[in-house]
Amino acid sequence: MDSNFAKILTFFADDIHWHISHEINLHGLNDVERYLVSKEIQPAAILTLKYVLTHGKLAAVNGEISYKGKTVRFSDFYEFSSASSKAKIKKITSTSH
């Protein structure tokens, strides 16, 4: 596994639930790891965050990511295990277009 994926996984709770664009439902770290590895994700050339909202254990991010001449717009909604700065991500709902 790529060391970047290993670092990313440290931010997720063991029982993470990630729902991606009405098509993909991932449950647990193993599902998330397999998904990330299978996508052969390329490093981003540009990441633009337009909106970042947080309240308690909830957060939302909207922006664009560009890589290899392609730009994807996204919105992600996060639920953390608590409002602590050390809390892990328990749930993500992602949409892109």
KOLTI-526227 format. One line per field, with one value per residue (C-alpha): residue in one letter; x, y, z. Coordinates in pm, whole numbers, m for minus. Layout:
<rs>
code: c(A	...)
u: c(X	...)
v: c(Y	...)
w: c(Z	...)
</rs>
This chain:
<rs>
code: c(M	D	S	N	F	A	K	I	L	T	F	F	A	D	D	I	H	W	H	I	S	H	E	I	N	L	H	G	L	N	D	V	E	R	Y	L	V	S	K	E	I	Q	P	A	A	I	L	T	L	K	Y	V	L	T	H	G	K	L	A	A	V	N	G	E	I	S	Y	K	G	K	T	V	R	F	S	D	F	Y	E	F	S	S	A	S	S	K	A	K	I	K	K	I	T	S	T	S	H)
u: c(0	115	239	m6	m297	m157	m148	m502	m636	m511	m782	m1067	m1245	m1223	m1597	m1589	m1890	m1825	m2112	m1994	m2233	m2525	m2311	m2056	m2093	m1776	m1785	m1469	m1104	m1046	m1317	m1178	m821	m924	m1123	m839	m585	m820	m879	m506	m554	m312	m161	m362	m216	m458	m698	m938	m1160	m1446	m1640	m1545	m1806	m1770	m1995	m1932	m1861	m1989	m1809	m1874	m1631	m1700	m1439	m1254	m961	m756	m520	m396	m596	m924	m1114	m1372	m1610	m1696	m1892	m1811	m2000	m1819	m1927	m1652	m1659	m1670	m1600	m1242	m955	m824	m1156	m1160	m1396	m1691	m1899	m1845	m2102	m1937	m2077	m1887	m1965)
v: c(0	351	542	825	580	451	810	879	566	692	963	708	520	141	128	408	425	604	658	780	930	686	405	292	206	125	m17	m42	35	m272	m164	191	68	m169	110	364	114	3	360	419	778	1026	1312	1632	1917	2169	2142	2433	2440	2682	2622	2454	2443	2284	2255	2019	1676	1764	1918	1988	2072	2185	2239	2120	1888	1887	1618	1506	1776	1673	1877	1720	1922	1764	1804	1593	1572	1433	1302	1256	1029	1341	1715	1657	1772	1412	1253	1007	1023	784	871	1041	1118	1223	1359	1467	1602)
w: c(0	m85	221	141	173	501	631	510	683	1021	1009	978	1256	1227	1151	891	658	326	82	m261	m520	m475	m620	m366	3	192	545	755	695	477	228	218	164	m119	m285	m269	m404	m686	m806	m873	m760	m911	m710	m737	m940	m786	m493	m445	m138	m194	128	455	731	1074	1375	1665	1519	1169	871	504	222	m134	m401	m709	m762	m1083	m1205	m1546	m1725	m1561	m1301	m1068	m853	m520	m199	107	436	740	1079	1337	1642	1864	1853	1976	1756	1774	1668	1379	1081	1127	822	484	218	m109	m432	m742	m1086)
</rs>
